[in-house]
Amino acid sequence: MGRVLLLVPVMISTAGCVQVSAPEKPIEINLNINIRQEVVVRLQQDVRDLIDKNPGVF
């Protein structure tokens, strides 16, 4: 218990001080995002035939 009481003042005296301040210039965030999406649909031959026979349905 005695060691703990001796270490407390030492730990407090060695603790650093943290300062938070606003930067002089504004923070600039550049986001260059390129989103490309490709959808490939391949129909089976029987489905193609069905679409050709009934063009008004699809």
CHARMM-style PDB file with segment names, atoms N, HN, CA, C and O in Angstrom:
ATOM      1  N   MET     1       0.829  -1.191   0.000  1.00  0.00      PROA
ATOM      2  CA  MET     1       0.000   0.000   0.000  1.00  0.00      PROA
ATOM      3  C   MET     1       0.867   1.246   0.000  1.00  0.00      PROA
ATOM      4  O   MET     1       0.523   2.254  -0.616  1.00  0.00      PROA
ATOM      5  N   GLY     2       2.005   1.169   0.702  1.00  0.00      PROA
ATOM      6  HN  GLY     2       2.285   0.350   1.202  1.00  0.00      PROA
ATOM      7  CA  GLY     2       2.913   2.303   0.786  1.00  0.00      PROA
ATOM      8  C   GLY     2       3.523   2.654  -0.569  1.00  0.00      PROA
ATOM      9  O   GLY     2       3.711   3.827  -0.892  1.00  0.00      PROA
ATOM     10  N   ARG     3       3.830   1.617  -1.360  1.00  0.00      PROA
ATOM     11  HN  ARG     3       3.677   0.664  -1.098  1.00  0.00      PROA
ATOM     12  CA  ARG     3       4.394   1.858  -2.688  1.00  0.00      PROA
ATOM     13  C   ARG     3       3.383   2.543  -3.593  1.00  0.00      PROA
ATOM     14  O   ARG     3       3.736   3.420  -4.382  1.00  0.00      PROA
ATOM     15  N   VAL     4       2.140   2.143  -3.477  1.00  0.00      PROA
ATOM     16  HN  VAL     4       1.853   1.431  -2.836  1.00  0.00      PROA
ATOM     17  CA  VAL     4       1.096   2.745  -4.304  1.00  0.00      PROA
ATOM     18  C   VAL     4       0.969   4.223  -3.988  1.00  0.00      PROA
ATOM     19  O   VAL     4       0.831   5.046  -4.894  1.00  0.00      PROA
ATOM     20  N   LEU     5       1.017   4.565  -2.706  1.00  0.00      PROA
ATOM     21  HN  LEU     5       1.129   3.897  -1.971  1.00  0.00      PROA
ATOM     22  CA  LEU     5       0.906   5.973  -2.317  1.00  0.00      PROA
ATOM     23  C   LEU     5       2.105   6.781  -2.806  1.00  0.00      PROA
ATOM     24  O   LEU     5       1.977   7.971  -3.094  1.00  0.00      PROA
ATOM     25  N   LEU     6       3.266   6.142  -2.899  1.00  0.00      PROA
ATOM     26  HN  LEU     6       3.370   5.175  -2.665  1.00  0.00      PROA
ATOM     27  CA  LEU     6       4.443   6.839  -3.405  1.00  0.00      PROA
ATOM     28  C   LEU     6       4.398   7.003  -4.924  1.00  0.00      PROA
ATOM     29  O   LEU     6       4.904   7.988  -5.462  1.00  0.00      PROA
ATOM     30  N   LEU     7       3.800   6.048  -5.601  1.00  0.00      PROA
ATOM     31  HN  LEU     7       3.389   5.248  -5.164  1.00  0.00      PROA
ATOM     32  CA  LEU     7       3.751   6.102  -7.062  1.00  0.00      PROA
ATOM     33  C   LEU     7       2.711   7.089  -7.585  1.00  0.00      PROA
ATOM     34  O   LEU     7       2.862   7.609  -8.691  1.00  0.00      PROA
ATOM     35  N   VAL     8       1.680   7.351  -6.826  1.00  0.00      PROA
ATOM     36  HN  VAL     8       1.558   6.928  -5.928  1.00  0.00      PROA
ATOM     37  CA  VAL     8       0.613   8.240  -7.299  1.00  0.00      PROA
ATOM     38  C   VAL     8       1.142   9.636  -7.606  1.00  0.00      PROA
ATOM     39  O   VAL     8       0.864  10.141  -8.694  1.00  0.00      PROA
ATOM     40  N   PRO     9       1.889  10.296  -6.712  1.00  0.00      PROA
ATOM     41  CA  PRO     9       2.402  11.640  -7.052  1.00  0.00      PROA
ATOM     42  C   PRO     9       3.366  11.620  -8.238  1.00  0.00      PROA
ATOM     43  O   PRO     9       3.391  12.555  -9.038  1.00  0.00      PROA
ATOM     44  N   VAL    10       4.158  10.552  -8.349  1.00  0.00      PROA
ATOM     45  HN  VAL    10       4.137   9.792  -7.699  1.00  0.00      PROA
ATOM     46  CA  VAL    10       5.093  10.447  -9.471  1.00  0.00      PROA
ATOM     47  C   VAL    10       4.331  10.319 -10.782  1.00  0.00      PROA
ATOM     48  O   VAL    10       4.699  10.941 -11.778  1.00  0.00      PROA
ATOM     49  N   MET    11       3.285   9.528 -10.789  1.00  0.00      PROA
ATOM     50  HN  MET    11       2.986   9.022  -9.980  1.00  0.00      PROA
ATOM     51  CA  MET    11       2.494   9.335 -12.001  1.00  0.00      PROA
ATOM     52  C   MET    11       1.771  10.620 -12.387  1.00  0.00      PROA
ATOM     53  O   MET    11       1.670  10.941 -13.571  1.00  0.00      PROA
ATOM     54  N   ILE    12       1.278  11.344 -11.416  1.00  0.00      PROA
ATOM     55  HN  ILE    12       1.360  11.083 -10.454  1.00  0.00      PROA
ATOM     56  CA  ILE    12       0.573  12.592 -11.702  1.00  0.00      PROA
ATOM     57  C   ILE    12       1.541  13.631 -12.256  1.00  0.00      PROA
ATOM     58  O   ILE    12       1.195  14.371 -13.176  1.00  0.00      PROA
ATOM     59  N   SER    13       2.746  13.693 -11.706  1.00  0.00      PROA
ATOM     60  HN  SER    13       3.027  13.091 -10.958  1.00  0.00      PROA
ATOM     61  CA  SER    13       3.709  14.701 -12.158  1.00  0.00      PROA
ATOM     62  C   SER    13       4.244  14.397 -13.551  1.00  0.00      PROA
ATOM     63  O   SER    13       4.659  15.316 -14.257  1.00  0.00      PROA
ATOM     64  N   THR    14       4.246  13.127 -13.966  1.00  0.00      PROA
ATOM     65  HN  THR    14       3.909  12.381 -13.393  1.00  0.00      PROA
ATOM     66  CA  THR    14       4.755  12.775 -15.291  1.00  0.00      PROA
ATOM     67  C   THR    14       3.662  12.744 -16.343  1.00  0.00      PROA
ATOM     68  O   THR    14       3.953  12.546 -17.523  1.00  0.00      PROA
ATOM     69  N   ALA    15       2.421  12.932 -15.947  1.00  0.00      PROA
ATOM     70  HN  ALA    15       2.185  13.092 -14.989  1.00  0.00      PROA
ATOM     71  CA  ALA    15       1.323  12.906 -16.917  1.00  0.00      PROA
ATOM     72  C   ALA    15       1.400  14.150 -17.786  1.00  0.00      PROA
ATOM     73  O   ALA    15       1.590  15.256 -17.279  1.00  0.00      PROA
ATOM     74  N   GLY    16       1.253  13.971 -19.092  1.00  0.00      PROA
ATOM     75  HN  GLY    16       1.098  13.073 -19.503  1.00  0.00      PROA
ATOM     76  CA  GLY    16       1.326  15.093 -20.020  1.00  0.00      PROA
ATOM     77  C   GLY    16       0.004  15.830 -20.114  1.00  0.00      PROA
ATOM     78  O   GLY    16      -1.043  15.327 -19.705  1.00  0.00      PROA
ATOM     79  N   CYS    17       0.076  17.020 -20.656  1.00  0.00      PROA
ATOM     80  HN  CYS    17       0.926  17.428 -20.988  1.00  0.00      PROA
ATOM     81  CA  CYS    17      -1.116  17.838 -20.845  1.00  0.00      PROA
ATOM     82  C   CYS    17      -1.489  17.777 -22.323  1.00  0.00      PROA
ATOM     83  O   CYS    17      -0.637  17.969 -23.190  1.00  0.00      PROA
ATOM     84  N   VAL    18      -2.737  17.514 -22.602  1.00  0.00      PROA
ATOM     85  HN  VAL    18      -3.428  17.357 -21.897  1.00  0.00      PROA
ATOM     86  CA  VAL    18      -3.212  17.421 -23.978  1.00  0.00      PROA
ATOM     87  C   VAL    18      -3.961  18.695 -24.312  1.00  0.00      PROA
ATOM     88  O   VAL    18      -4.904  19.076 -23.618  1.00  0.00      PROA
ATOM     89  N   GLN    19      -3.533  19.352 -25.384  1.00  0.00      PROA
ATOM     90  HN  GLN    19      -2.767  19.042 -25.948  1.00  0.00      PROA
ATOM     91  CA  GLN    19      -4.201  20.572 -25.830  1.00  0.00      PROA
ATOM     92  C   GLN    19      -4.788  20.332 -27.205  1.00  0.00      PROA
ATOM     93  O   GLN    19      -4.138  19.768 -28.085  1.00  0.00      PROA
ATOM     94  N   VAL    20      -6.025  20.765 -27.377  1.00  0.00      PROA
ATOM     95  HN  VAL    20      -6.554  21.223 -26.662  1.00  0.00      PROA
ATOM     96  CA  VAL    20      -6.705  20.638 -28.658  1.00  0.00      PROA
ATOM     97  C   VAL    20      -7.023  22.040 -29.140  1.00  0.00      PROA
ATOM     98  O   VAL    20      -7.673  22.819 -28.443  1.00  0.00      PROA
ATOM     99  N   SER    21      -6.557  22.353 -30.346  1.00  0.00      PROA
ATOM    100  HN  SER    21      -6.029  21.720 -30.912  1.00  0.00      PROA
ATOM    101  CA  SER    21      -6.844  23.672 -30.905  1.00  0.00      PROA
ATOM    102  C   SER    21      -7.229  23.520 -32.369  1.00  0.00      PROA
ATOM    103  O   SER    21      -6.843  22.557 -33.032  1.00  0.00      PROA
ATOM    104  N   ALA    22      -7.991  24.479 -32.858  1.00  0.00      PROA
ATOM    105  HN  ALA    22      -8.305  25.261 -32.320  1.00  0.00      PROA
ATOM    106  CA  ALA    22      -8.437  24.447 -34.248  1.00  0.00      PROA
ATOM    107  C   ALA    22      -7.265  24.801 -35.164  1.00  0.00      PROA
ATOM    108  O   ALA    22      -6.426  25.625 -34.800  1.00  0.00      PROA
ATOM    109  N   PRO    23      -7.199  24.186 -36.346  1.00  0.00      PROA
ATOM    110  CA  PRO    23      -6.117  24.515 -37.272  1.00  0.00      PROA
ATOM    111  C   PRO    23      -6.303  25.920 -37.854  1.00  0.00      PROA
ATOM    112  O   PRO    23      -7.414  26.451 -37.884  1.00  0.00      PROA
ATOM    113  N   GLU    24      -5.197  26.510 -38.312  1.00  0.00      PROA
ATOM    114  HN  GLU    24      -4.295  26.079 -38.287  1.00  0.00      PROA
ATOM    115  CA  GLU    24      -5.265  27.845 -38.889  1.00  0.00      PROA
ATOM    116  C   GLU    24      -5.992  27.837 -40.228  1.00  0.00      PROA
ATOM    117  O   GLU    24      -6.762  28.750 -40.527  1.00  0.00      PROA
ATOM    118  N   LYS    25      -5.749  26.817 -41.025  1.00  0.00      PROA
ATOM    119  HN  LYS    25      -5.124  26.076 -40.782  1.00  0.00      PROA
ATOM    120  CA  LYS    25      -6.399  26.705 -42.337  1.00  0.00      PROA
ATOM    121  C   LYS    25      -7.520  25.671 -42.242  1.00  0.00      PROA
ATOM    122  O   LYS    25      -7.434  24.736 -41.446  1.00  0.00      PROA
ATOM    123  N   PRO    26      -8.574  25.834 -43.052  1.00  0.00      PROA
ATOM    124  CA  PRO    26      -9.649  24.838 -43.020  1.00  0.00      PROA
ATOM    125  C   PRO    26      -9.166  23.492 -43.569  1.00  0.00      PROA
ATOM    126  O   PRO    26      -8.269  23.428 -44.410  1.00  0.00      PROA
ATOM    127  N   ILE    27      -9.768  22.456 -43.083  1.00  0.00      PROA
ATOM    128  HN  ILE    27     -10.497  22.508 -42.400  1.00  0.00      PROA
ATOM    129  CA  ILE    27      -9.431  21.108 -43.534  1.00  0.00      PROA
ATOM    130  C   ILE    27     -10.120  20.872 -44.872  1.00  0.00      PROA
ATOM    131  O   ILE    27     -11.326  21.083 -45.003  1.00  0.00      PROA
ATOM    132  N   GLU    28      -9.353  20.437 -45.860  1.00  0.00      PROA
ATOM    133  HN  GLU    28      -8.374  20.266 -45.754  1.00  0.00      PROA
ATOM    134  CA  GLU    28      -9.890  20.194 -47.196  1.00  0.00      PROA
ATOM    135  C   GLU    28      -9.798  18.703 -47.488  1.00  0.00      PROA
ATOM    136  O   GLU    28      -8.735  18.095 -47.366  1.00  0.00      PROA
ATOM    137  N   ILE    29     -10.924  18.131 -47.873  1.00  0.00      PROA
ATOM    138  HN  ILE    29     -11.788  18.625 -47.972  1.00  0.00      PROA
ATOM    139  CA  ILE    29     -10.979  16.705 -48.184  1.00  0.00      PROA
ATOM    140  C   ILE    29     -11.403  16.563 -49.640  1.00  0.00      PROA
ATOM    141  O   ILE    29     -12.506  16.961 -50.012  1.00  0.00      PROA
ATOM    142  N   ASN    30     -10.534  16.002 -50.453  1.00  0.00      PROA
ATOM    143  HN  ASN    30      -9.638  15.679 -50.150  1.00  0.00      PROA
ATOM    144  CA  ASN    30     -10.844  15.770 -51.861  1.00  0.00      PROA
ATOM    145  C   ASN    30     -11.221  14.306 -52.041  1.00  0.00      PROA
ATOM    146  O   ASN    30     -10.449  13.406 -51.712  1.00  0.00      PROA
ATOM    147  N   LEU    31     -12.407  14.085 -52.562  1.00  0.00      PROA
ATOM    148  HN  LEU    31     -13.034  14.816 -52.829  1.00  0.00      PROA
ATOM    149  CA  LEU    31     -12.864  12.727 -52.832  1.00  0.00      PROA
ATOM    150  C   LEU    31     -13.049  12.573 -54.335  1.00  0.00      PROA
ATOM    151  O   LEU    31     -14.016  13.076 -54.907  1.00  0.00      PROA
ATOM    152  N   ASN    32     -12.139  11.895 -54.948  1.00  0.00      PROA
ATOM    153  HN  ASN    32     -11.353  11.488 -54.483  1.00  0.00      PROA
ATOM    154  CA  ASN    32     -12.256  11.606 -56.375  1.00  0.00      PROA
ATOM    155  C   ASN    32     -12.737  10.165 -56.498  1.00  0.00      PROA
ATOM    156  O   ASN    32     -11.956   9.218 -56.404  1.00  0.00      PROA
ATOM    157  N   ILE    33     -14.027  10.027 -56.709  1.00  0.00      PROA
ATOM    158  HN  ILE    33     -14.662  10.796 -56.786  1.00  0.00      PROA
ATOM    159  CA  ILE    33     -14.633   8.699 -56.737  1.00  0.00      PROA
ATOM    160  C   ILE    33     -15.197   8.455 -58.127  1.00  0.00      PROA
ATOM    161  O   ILE    33     -15.948   9.273 -58.659  1.00  0.00      PROA
ATOM    162  N   ASN    34     -14.835   7.345 -58.696  1.00  0.00      PROA
ATOM    163  HN  ASN    34     -14.225   6.681 -58.265  1.00  0.00      PROA
ATOM    164  CA  ASN    34     -15.356   6.950 -59.997  1.00  0.00      PROA
ATOM    165  C   ASN    34     -16.082   5.625 -59.804  1.00  0.00      PROA
ATOM    166  O   ASN    34     -15.468   4.601 -59.503  1.00  0.00      PROA
ATOM    167  N   ILE    35     -17.380   5.663 -59.982  1.00  0.00      PROA
ATOM    168  HN  ILE    35     -17.879   6.494 -60.227  1.00  0.00      PROA
ATOM    169  CA  ILE    35     -18.191   4.454 -59.808  1.00  0.00      PROA
ATOM    170  C   ILE    35     -18.659   4.011 -61.187  1.00  0.00      PROA
ATOM    171  O   ILE    35     -19.294   4.770 -61.919  1.00  0.00      PROA
ATOM    172  N   ARG    36     -18.341   2.790 -61.519  1.00  0.00      PROA
ATOM    173  HN  ARG    36     -17.826   2.173 -60.925  1.00  0.00      PROA
ATOM    174  CA  ARG    36     -18.745   2.244 -62.811  1.00  0.00      PROA
ATOM    175  C   ARG    36     -19.384   0.890 -62.561  1.00  0.00      PROA
ATOM    176  O   ARG    36     -18.828   0.026 -61.882  1.00  0.00      PROA
ATOM    177  N   GLN    37     -20.537   0.739 -63.115  1.00  0.00      PROA
ATOM    178  HN  GLN    37     -20.989   1.440 -63.666  1.00  0.00      PROA
ATOM    179  CA  GLN    37     -21.255  -0.513 -62.907  1.00  0.00      PROA
ATOM    180  C   GLN    37     -21.678  -1.050 -64.260  1.00  0.00      PROA
ATOM    181  O   GLN    37     -22.232  -0.326 -65.087  1.00  0.00      PROA
ATOM    182  N   GLU    38     -21.416  -2.303 -64.472  1.00  0.00      PROA
ATOM    183  HN  GLU    38     -20.966  -2.892 -63.800  1.00  0.00      PROA
ATOM    184  CA  GLU    38     -21.823  -2.962 -65.705  1.00  0.00      PROA
ATOM    185  C   GLU    38     -22.681  -4.168 -65.349  1.00  0.00      PROA
ATOM    186  O   GLU    38     -22.353  -4.959 -64.465  1.00  0.00      PROA
ATOM    187  N   VAL    39     -23.770  -4.275 -66.056  1.00  0.00      PROA
ATOM    188  HN  VAL    39     -24.036  -3.633 -66.775  1.00  0.00      PROA
ATOM    189  CA  VAL    39     -24.658  -5.414 -65.851  1.00  0.00      PROA
ATOM    190  C   VAL    39     -24.743  -6.169 -67.170  1.00  0.00      PROA
ATOM    191  O   VAL    39     -25.099  -5.601 -68.202  1.00  0.00      PROA
ATOM    192  N   VAL    40     -24.416  -7.437 -67.126  1.00  0.00      PROA
ATOM    193  HN  VAL    40     -24.126  -7.899 -66.288  1.00  0.00      PROA
ATOM    194  CA  VAL    40     -24.453  -8.275 -68.313  1.00  0.00      PROA
ATOM    195  C   VAL    40     -25.507  -9.351 -68.095  1.00  0.00      PROA
ATOM    196  O   VAL    40     -25.444 -10.130 -67.144  1.00  0.00      PROA
ATOM    197  N   VAL    41     -26.466  -9.370 -68.994  1.00  0.00      PROA
ATOM    198  HN  VAL    41     -26.517  -8.737 -69.767  1.00  0.00      PROA
ATOM    199  CA  VAL    41     -27.525 -10.371 -68.904  1.00  0.00      PROA
ATOM    200  C   VAL    41     -27.436 -11.245 -70.150  1.00  0.00      PROA
ATOM    201  O   VAL    41     -27.491 -10.747 -71.275  1.00  0.00      PROA
ATOM    202  N   ARG    42     -27.301 -12.520 -69.942  1.00  0.00      PROA
ATOM    203  HN  ARG    42     -27.256 -12.924 -69.029  1.00  0.00      PROA
ATOM    204  CA  ARG    42     -27.246 -13.456 -71.057  1.00  0.00      PROA
ATOM    205  C   ARG    42     -28.460 -14.375 -70.961  1.00  0.00      PROA
ATOM    206  O   ARG    42     -28.692 -15.038 -69.950  1.00  0.00      PROA
ATOM    207  N   LEU    43     -29.206 -14.389 -72.025  1.00  0.00      PROA
ATOM    208  HN  LEU    43     -29.017 -13.850 -72.846  1.00  0.00      PROA
ATOM    209  CA  LEU    43     -30.424 -15.194 -72.038  1.00  0.00      PROA
ATOM    210  C   LEU    43     -30.160 -16.535 -72.714  1.00  0.00      PROA
ATOM    211  O   LEU    43     -29.386 -16.629 -73.668  1.00  0.00      PROA
ATOM    212  N   GLN    44     -30.800 -17.534 -72.215  1.00  0.00      PROA
ATOM    213  HN  GLN    44     -31.428 -17.458 -71.440  1.00  0.00      PROA
ATOM    214  CA  GLN    44     -30.711 -18.840 -72.842  1.00  0.00      PROA
ATOM    215  C   GLN    44     -31.534 -18.814 -74.125  1.00  0.00      PROA
ATOM    216  O   GLN    44     -32.404 -17.963 -74.306  1.00  0.00      PROA
ATOM    217  N   GLN    45     -31.248 -19.748 -74.996  1.00  0.00      PROA
ATOM    218  HN  GLN    45     -30.541 -20.440 -74.849  1.00  0.00      PROA
ATOM    219  CA  GLN    45     -31.895 -19.768 -76.306  1.00  0.00      PROA
ATOM    220  C   GLN    45     -33.405 -19.918 -76.187  1.00  0.00      PROA
ATOM    221  O   GLN    45     -34.129 -19.276 -76.948  1.00  0.00      PROA
ATOM    222  N   ASP    46     -33.910 -20.728 -75.278  1.00  0.00      PROA
ATOM    223  HN  ASP    46     -33.321 -21.249 -74.660  1.00  0.00      PROA
ATOM    224  CA  ASP    46     -35.353 -20.903 -75.160  1.00  0.00      PROA
ATOM    225  C   ASP    46     -36.031 -19.626 -74.675  1.00  0.00      PROA
ATOM    226  O   ASP    46     -37.161 -19.338 -75.071  1.00  0.00      PROA
ATOM    227  N   VAL    47     -35.367 -18.869 -73.836  1.00  0.00      PROA
ATOM    228  HN  VAL    47     -34.449 -19.103 -73.515  1.00  0.00      PROA
ATOM    229  CA  VAL    47     -35.932 -17.604 -73.379  1.00  0.00      PROA
ATOM    230  C   VAL    47     -35.936 -16.601 -74.524  1.00  0.00      PROA
ATOM    231  O   VAL    47     -36.884 -15.828 -74.662  1.00  0.00      PROA
ATOM    232  N   ARG    48     -34.900 -16.600 -75.338  1.00  0.00      PROA
ATOM    233  HN  ARG    48     -34.129 -17.227 -75.226  1.00  0.00      PROA
ATOM    234  CA  ARG    48     -34.873 -15.714 -76.507  1.00  0.00      PROA
ATOM    235  C   ARG    48     -36.015 -16.051 -77.460  1.00  0.00      PROA
ATOM    236  O   ARG    48     -36.679 -15.160 -77.989  1.00  0.00      PROA
ATOM    237  N   ASP    49     -36.233 -17.335 -77.670  1.00  0.00      PROA
ATOM    238  HN  ASP    49     -35.693 -18.059 -77.240  1.00  0.00      PROA
ATOM    239  CA  ASP    49     -37.336 -17.746 -78.549  1.00  0.00      PROA
ATOM    240  C   ASP    49     -38.678 -17.295 -77.982  1.00  0.00      PROA
ATOM    241  O   ASP    49     -39.541 -16.845 -78.735  1.00  0.00      PROA
ATOM    242  N   LEU    50     -38.866 -17.405 -76.683  1.00  0.00      PROA
ATOM    243  HN  LEU    50     -38.164 -17.770 -76.071  1.00  0.00      PROA
ATOM    244  CA  LEU    50     -40.111 -16.992 -76.039  1.00  0.00      PROA
ATOM    245  C   LEU    50     -40.327 -15.486 -76.200  1.00  0.00      PROA
ATOM    246  O   LEU    50     -41.443 -15.040 -76.464  1.00  0.00      PROA
ATOM    247  N   ILE    51     -39.278 -14.725 -76.044  1.00  0.00      PROA
ATOM    248  HN  ILE    51     -38.371 -15.088 -75.829  1.00  0.00      PROA
ATOM    249  CA  ILE    51     -39.391 -13.271 -76.210  1.00  0.00      PROA
ATOM    250  C   ILE    51     -39.695 -12.929 -77.664  1.00  0.00      PROA
ATOM    251  O   ILE    51     -40.492 -12.030 -77.933  1.00  0.00      PROA
ATOM    252  N   ASP    52     -39.072 -13.637 -78.604  1.00  0.00      PROA
ATOM    253  HN  ASP    52     -38.425 -14.367 -78.385  1.00  0.00      PROA
ATOM    254  CA  ASP    52     -39.338 -13.379 -80.024  1.00  0.00      PROA
ATOM    255  C   ASP    52     -40.780 -13.709 -80.385  1.00  0.00      PROA
ATOM    256  O   ASP    52     -41.377 -13.019 -81.211  1.00  0.00      PROA
ATOM    257  N   LYS    53     -41.353 -14.749 -79.784  1.00  0.00      PROA
ATOM    258  HN  LYS    53     -40.869 -15.310 -79.112  1.00  0.00      PROA
ATOM    259  CA  LYS    53     -42.735 -15.146 -80.081  1.00  0.00      PROA
ATOM    260  C   LYS    53     -43.740 -14.221 -79.416  1.00  0.00      PROA
ATOM    261  O   LYS    53     -44.829 -14.026 -79.955  1.00  0.00      PROA
ATOM    262  N   ASN    54     -43.417 -13.647 -78.275  1.00  0.00      PROA
ATOM    263  HN  ASN    54     -42.532 -13.805 -77.837  1.00  0.00      PROA
ATOM    264  CA  ASN    54     -44.330 -12.778 -77.529  1.00  0.00      PROA
ATOM    265  C   ASN    54     -43.662 -11.424 -77.221  1.00  0.00      PROA
ATOM    266  O   ASN    54     -43.336 -11.149 -76.066  1.00  0.00      PROA
ATOM    267  N   PRO    55     -43.461 -10.593 -78.229  1.00  0.00      PROA
ATOM    268  CA  PRO    55     -42.750  -9.337 -77.973  1.00  0.00      PROA
ATOM    269  C   PRO    55     -43.554  -8.352 -77.124  1.00  0.00      PROA
ATOM    270  O   PRO    55     -42.962  -7.501 -76.460  1.00  0.00      PROA
ATOM    271  N   GLY    56     -44.871  -8.443 -77.128  1.00  0.00      PROA
ATOM    272  HN  GLY    56     -45.352  -9.134 -77.667  1.00  0.00      PROA
ATOM    273  CA  GLY    56     -45.699  -7.522 -76.358  1.00  0.00      PROA
ATOM    274  C   GLY    56     -45.676  -7.801 -74.864  1.00  0.00      PROA
ATOM    275  O   GLY    56     -45.939  -6.899 -74.069  1.00  0.00      PROA
ATOM    276  N   VAL    57     -45.372  -9.011 -74.470  1.00  0.00      PROA
ATOM    277  HN  VAL    57     -45.158  -9.744 -75.115  1.00  0.00      PROA
ATOM    278  CA  VAL    57     -45.368  -9.387 -73.060  1.00  0.00      PROA
ATOM    279  C   VAL    57     -44.146  -8.803 -72.357  1.00  0.00      PROA
ATOM    280  O   VAL    57     -44.223  -8.389 -71.200  1.00  0.00      PROA
ATOM    281  N   PHE    58     -43.040  -8.775 -73.053  1.00  0.00      PROA
ATOM    282  HN  PHE    58     -42.977  -9.111 -73.992  1.00  0.00      PROA
ATOM    283  CA  PHE    58     -41.798  -8.309 -72.438  1.00  0.00      PROA
ATOM    284  C   PHE    58     -41.522  -6.911 -72.894  1.00  0.00      PROA
ATOM    285  OT1 PHE    58     -40.519  -6.318 -72.497  1.00  0.00      PROA
TER     286      PHE     58
END
